[in-house]
Amino acid sequence: MSQWIYIGLFFIIGLIIPIGAIGAAWVLGPKKPNPIKQTTYECGIETVGDAWVQFKAQYYIFALVFLIFDVETVFLFPWAVKLGQLGLFAVIEGIIFILILIVGLVYTWRKGMLEWA
């Protein structure tokens, strides 16, 4: 039971630190709103008309697919470094992992999510 105490403490501290930081920023932060600070600011250019513009979700999907495959290569790096020292089970797991990535890439390619139009 004493092992679970450390997990509980870690969980509680993991909640207290971010909540405390957000609370401190809210309490100690300056609160002096004025009309100039409330205006919409975009890259130093005055906005003309409505600032709410719809963007295609495909740009975000493209970025997310890139991020997923980029992070997955980080998981493959340690596996590739120790490939000569791994047993057959670890090699098969790595191959299955790569095949899952390939299936995901083919799926996104066939759905047209990688087309930049």
ChimeraX attribute file (.defattr): number of C-alpha atoms within 10 A of each C-alpha:
attribute: neighborCount
match mode: 1-to-1
recipient: residues
	/A:1	5
	/A:2	6
	/A:3	7
	/A:4	9
	/A:5	10
	/A:6	11
	/A:7	11
	/A:8	11
	/A:9	11
	/A:10	12
	/A:11	11
	/A:12	11
	/A:13	12
	/A:14	11
	/A:15	11
	/A:16	12
	/A:17	11
	/A:18	11
	/A:19	12
	/A:20	11
	/A:21	11
	/A:22	12
	/A:23	12
	/A:24	11
	/A:25	11
	/A:26	11
	/A:27	10
	/A:28	9
	/A:29	9
	/A:30	8
	/A:31	8
	/A:32	6
	/A:33	8
	/A:34	8
	/A:35	6
	/A:36	8
	/A:37	9
	/A:38	8
	/A:39	10
	/A:40	11
	/A:41	12
	/A:42	9
	/A:43	6
	/A:44	6
	/A:45	8
	/A:46	10
	/A:47	12
	/A:48	6
	/A:49	6
	/A:50	7
	/A:51	10
	/A:52	6
	/A:53	6
	/A:54	6
	/A:55	8
	/A:56	8
	/A:57	8
	/A:58	15
	/A:59	15
	/A:60	11
	/A:61	14
	/A:62	15
	/A:63	11
	/A:64	12
	/A:65	16
	/A:66	13
	/A:67	12
	/A:68	11
	/A:69	15
	/A:70	11
	/A:71	10
	/A:72	14
	/A:73	15
	/A:74	10
	/A:75	13
	/A:76	13
	/A:77	11
	/A:78	10
	/A:79	17
	/A:80	13
	/A:81	10
	/A:82	9
	/A:83	14
	/A:84	9
	/A:85	10
	/A:86	12
	/A:87	9
	/A:88	10
	/A:89	9
	/A:90	13
	/A:91	16
	/A:92	11
	/A:93	12
	/A:94	17
	/A:95	12
	/A:96	12
	/A:97	15
	/A:98	15
	/A:99	12
	/A:100	12
	/A:101	16
	/A:102	13
	/A:103	12
	/A:104	14
	/A:105	16
	/A:106	12
	/A:107	12
	/A:108	16
	/A:109	12
	/A:110	11
	/A:111	10
	/A:112	11
	/A:113	15
	/A:114	17
	/A:115	12
	/A:116	8
	/A:117	5
